[in-house]
Amino acid sequence: MGVRELGLPERLPTAEGLPERVTIWEVGPRDGLQNESAVVRVEVKLEFLDRLARAGLTTVEATSFVRPEWVPQLADAETLLERLAPHPGVRYPVLVPNRRGLERALAAGVGHIAVFASATETFARRNLNSGLDEQFAMFEPVVAKARAEGLDVRGYLSMCFGDPWEGPVPPAQVVRAGRRLLDLGCTQLSLGDTVGVATAGSVEALLDAFAAEGVDPGALAVHFHDTYGQALANTLAALRRGVRTVDSSAGGLGGCPYAESATGNLATEDLVWMLDGLGVRHGVDLDALVEASVWMADRLGRPSPSRVVRALAG
């Protein structure tokens, strides 16, 4: 059953204390598909990207220029971008791990990149083969070169709430790491709950810590995993603190290949359902999005974990 058949109101007034509009940063084609055990054919990825854009998503993270032996699921990055037919008004950011990744991205003509840092020492070494402080020296020339070439640069910061090796992560530690990415020239900072341990209270505490250091919430995004079923509550807490960009993954695809305790990302459909109920605009056609996720789930051979997808497609 689709949204229209349910007879829901077209537009509710925006709930008090929330932004009128939120940007949904769709990560399914990159963060979702990189975790698949089998490689997804490039033709399927291209169709998925097209369906997501036609559903109204305006930021769709397309792929990653990591070394193919690290993430073989995204080894077709150049081929994907060469064959991609961009939709007008849609951005297709790519993740780059280092200077070599940036060179590949520039050669492919991308206009928006993201770098991926850690808020903890252990995860930096496991994910980047670099220490907590050393990683910023690695990113500095990447961000500087990208900005000089006119690219927008997003900084992902992982393990912002808890690390499976180090335990709870102090907000002050996260703020220091996040400020370093912003000071390097990142135009946006996405705060990642990589293993899904955040609660609404810890989200509020971290965002208050950033605000105390003079960081505008408009420069921040949030990236929640639903390991303990808290992703939507955490998102609402972030919106009430002024965050206006939320990462999510169509159908709830994804996790983290370097943190085994990480389960799927916040499902974009679940996010859209909540935003609609709060009167927050986002520009996405939920029925079309559900169709895209059901289509991809069929290609992957398993049902979507998104509750909204299951409810509307059932």
C-alpha positions in Angstrom: 0.0 0.0 0.0 1.4 3.4 -0.9 1.4 6.6 1.1 -1.4 8.1 -1.0 -3.7 5.1 -0.3 -3.2 5.6 3.4 -4.9 9.0 3.2 -2.1 10.9 5.0 -2.2 14.7 4.8 -0.1 16.2 2.1 1.6 18.8 4.3 1.7 19.2 8.1 2.9 22.4 9.8 6.5 22.2 10.9 6.8 21.1 14.5 8.1 23.7 16.9 11.9 23.8 17.3 12.6 22.0 14.1 14.1 23.2 10.8 11.6 23.8 8.0 13.7 21.8 5.6 16.3 19.0 5.9 18.8 17.8 3.4 18.9 14.0 3.1 22.4 12.8 2.3 21.8 9.5 0.6 24.7 7.0 1.3 23.2 3.7 0.1 25.1 3.4 -3.2 28.4 3.9 -1.5 28.2 3.1 2.3 25.5 0.5 1.7 26.8 -1.5 -1.2 30.4 -1.5 0.0 29.4 -3.9 2.6 27.9 -6.5 0.3 29.6 -9.9 0.3 29.1 -10.2 -3.5 30.0 -7.5 -6.0 27.0 -5.7 -7.4 27.1 -5.2 -11.2 27.7 -1.7 -12.4 24.5 -1.8 -14.4 22.5 -2.4 -11.2 24.3 0.4 -9.4 23.6 2.8 -12.2 19.9 1.9 -12.2 19.8 2.3 -8.4 21.4 5.8 -8.7 18.8 6.7 -11.3 15.9 5.5 -9.3 17.1 7.4 -6.2 17.5 10.6 -8.1 14.0 10.2 -9.7 12.6 9.7 -6.2 13.7 13.3 -5.4 17.0 12.8 -3.5 19.4 15.6 -4.4 22.6 14.4 -2.8 23.4 10.8 -3.6 26.9 9.5 -2.6 27.9 7.5 -5.7 31.0 5.5 -4.9 34.5 5.6 -3.3 38.0 5.8 -4.8 39.6 3.5 -2.3 42.1 0.9 -3.4 40.2 -2.0 -5.1 41.8 -4.6 -2.9 40.4 -2.9 0.2 36.8 -2.6 -1.0 36.4 -4.7 -4.1 32.7 -3.9 -4.2 33.6 -0.4 -5.4 36.4 -1.2 -7.7 34.3 0.0 -10.6 34.3 3.6 -9.5 35.7 5.0 -12.8 33.4 2.9 -14.9 30.4 3.9 -12.8 31.1 7.6 -13.1 31.9 7.4 -16.8 28.6 5.8 -17.5 26.5 7.8 -15.0 23.8 10.1 -16.5 23.5 12.8 -13.9 20.1 14.2 -13.1 19.9 18.1 -13.1 20.2 19.5 -9.6 21.6 16.2 -8.1 25.0 16.0 -6.5 27.0 12.8 -6.6 29.8 13.0 -4.0 32.5 10.4 -3.8 34.7 9.2 -0.9 38.5 9.6 -1.3 40.9 8.1 1.3 44.1 10.0 0.2 45.9 12.0 -2.4 45.8 9.2 -5.0 42.1 8.9 -4.5 41.7 12.6 -5.1 43.6 12.4 -8.3 41.3 9.6 -9.5 38.3 11.7 -8.5 39.6 14.8 -10.3 40.2 12.7 -13.4 36.7 11.5 -13.3 35.4 15.1 -13.1 33.6 14.9 -9.8 32.6 18.1 -8.0 32.2 17.0 -4.4 34.4 14.7 -2.4 34.5 13.4 1.2 37.3 12.3 3.4 36.9 9.8 6.2 38.6 10.4 9.6 38.3 8.8 13.1 37.7 10.3 16.5 39.6 7.5 18.2 43.2 6.2 17.9 42.3 2.5 17.6 39.9 2.9 14.7 42.2 5.3 12.9 44.9 2.6 12.9 42.5 -0.1 11.9 40.7 1.9 9.2 43.4 4.2 7.9 46.6 2.6 9.1 47.4 5.9 10.7 47.3 7.4 14.2 44.7 9.8 15.4 47.0 12.8 14.9 48.8 11.5 11.9 45.5 11.2 9.9 45.1 14.9 9.7 48.6 15.3 8.1 47.4 12.8 5.5 44.2 14.7 4.8 45.7 18.2 4.8 47.1 18.1 1.2 43.9 16.3 0.0 41.6 18.9 1.3 43.8 21.8 0.2 44.1 20.5 -3.3 40.4 19.7 -3.6 39.4 23.2 -2.4 41.9 24.8 -4.8 40.3 22.8 -7.6 36.9 24.2 -6.6 35.5 21.1 -5.0 33.3 21.0 -1.9 34.8 18.7 0.8 32.9 16.8 3.4 34.6 15.4 6.4 33.3 12.2 7.9 34.2 11.6 11.5 33.6 8.1 12.8 33.3 6.7 16.3 31.8 9.9 17.7 29.9 8.2 20.5 31.5 4.9 21.2 34.3 2.7 20.0 34.2 -1.1 20.4 37.9 -1.1 21.4 38.1 2.1 23.5 34.5 2.4 24.9 32.6 5.6 25.2 34.3 8.6 23.4 34.4 11.9 25.4 32.6 14.7 23.5 35.7 17.0 24.0 37.8 14.4 22.1 35.3 14.4 19.2 35.1 18.1 19.1 38.9 18.4 18.9 39.0 16.0 15.9 36.0 17.6 14.2 37.4 21.1 14.5 40.7 19.9 12.9 38.7 18.7 9.9 36.8 22.0 9.6 40.0 24.0 10.1 41.6 22.0 7.2 38.9 23.4 5.0 36.1 20.8 5.1 32.8 22.6 4.2 30.7 20.1 6.3 31.4 17.7 9.1 29.3 14.5 9.4 29.3 13.0 12.9 29.1 9.2 12.7 27.7 6.8 15.3 29.6 4.0 13.6 28.5 1.2 15.9 25.1 2.6 16.8 25.5 3.2 20.5 24.4 6.8 20.7 21.3 7.9 22.5 19.3 11.2 22.3 21.1 12.4 25.4 24.6 11.7 24.1 23.7 13.4 20.8 22.5 16.5 22.6 25.7 16.5 24.7 28.0 16.3 21.7 26.2 18.9 19.7 26.2 21.2 22.8 29.9 20.7 23.0 30.4 21.7 19.4 28.2 24.8 19.9 30.3 25.7 23.0 33.3 25.8 20.7 31.6 28.1 18.2 30.7 25.5 15.6 27.5 26.4 13.8 25.1 23.4 13.6 24.5 24.3 10.0 28.1 23.0 9.3 27.2 19.6 10.9 25.5 16.5 9.6 24.6 13.3 11.5 25.1 9.7 10.5 23.4 7.2 12.7 23.3 3.4 12.7 20.3 1.6 14.1 22.1 -1.1 16.1 20.0 -0.5 19.2 17.0 1.0 17.5 17.9 4.6 18.4 18.6 6.1 15.0 15.3 8.0 14.6 15.3 9.3 18.2 18.9 10.4 17.8 18.0 12.2 14.5 15.2 14.0 16.1 17.5 15.2 19.0 20.0 16.5 16.4 17.3 18.4 14.5 16.2 20.0 17.7 19.8 21.2 18.1 19.8 22.9 14.7 21.3 20.2 12.5 19.8 20.3 9.0 21.6 17.5 7.1 21.0 13.9 7.9 22.8 10.9 6.3 20.7 7.8 5.6 20.7 4.8 3.3 17.8 3.7 1.1 16.4 0.5 2.4 18.7 0.6 5.5 21.6 -0.8 3.5 25.1 -0.8 5.0 27.2 -1.0 8.1 31.0 -0.7 8.4 33.4 -3.2 7.0 36.0 -2.3 9.7 33.7 -2.5 12.7 31.9 -5.8 12.9 29.4 -4.6 15.5 28.0 -2.0 13.2 24.6 -2.8 11.7 22.7 -1.0 9.0 22.4 2.7 8.5 19.3 4.7 9.3 16.9 3.8 6.5 16.0 6.7 4.3 12.4 5.6 4.2 12.1 5.6 8.0 13.7 9.0 8.1 11.2 10.4 5.4 8.2 9.0 7.3 9.3 10.7 10.5 10.1 14.0 8.7 6.7 13.9 7.0 5.0 13.4 10.4 6.9 16.5 11.8 6.1 18.7 8.8 9.8 19.0 7.8 10.3 19.3 4.1 12.8 17.1 2.3 11.7 16.9 -1.3 11.5 13.1 -1.5 8.7 11.0 -3.0 8.3 8.2 -0.4 6.4 5.8 -2.7 9.1 6.1 -5.4 11.8 5.7 -2.8 10.2 2.5 -1.5 10.0 1.2 -5.0 13.7 1.8 -5.5 14.6 0.0 -2.3 12.4 -3.0 -3.1 13.9 -3.1 -6.5 17.4 -3.2 -5.0 16.5 -5.7 -2.3 15.3 -8.0 -5.1 18.7 -7.7 -6.8 20.5 -8.5 -3.5 18.2 -11.4 -2.8 16.9 -10.4 0.6 14.2 -8.1 2.1 14.9 -4.6 3.1 15.4 -4.1 6.9 13.5 -0.8 6.7 10.2 -1.0 8.7 8.6 1.6 6.4 9.6 -0.3 3.3 8.1 -3.5 4.7 4.9 -1.7 5.7 4.3 0.1 2.4 5.6 -2.7 0.2 3.9 -5.5 2.0 
